């Protein structure tokens, strides 16, 4: 069984910073890519950032220059460093990992809430 455990969400003032973590555990041969998504009330889940095993990164236009995704392969963990937070960043943040076990498939974390006050 593979599990993703997220942490780091909370309440922060506009302009502040927060770092989210996503740790994968279980029967894992390799993690091919990890991504962050977010979903605000009444809206669809949207892509935020991703990182591959080769450290290639992609970001949504709305977070470019403010958010940084990184990974620690030894810990099977991905991070999302969020800076200059805005009220519109308020959402549930979800980790997704493309994991190789006996085959390749994606897994979702449970989500962690980020609330940015104005």
Order of alpha helices (4+ residues) and beta strands (2+ residues): beta-beta-beta-beta-beta-beta-beta-beta-beta-beta-beta
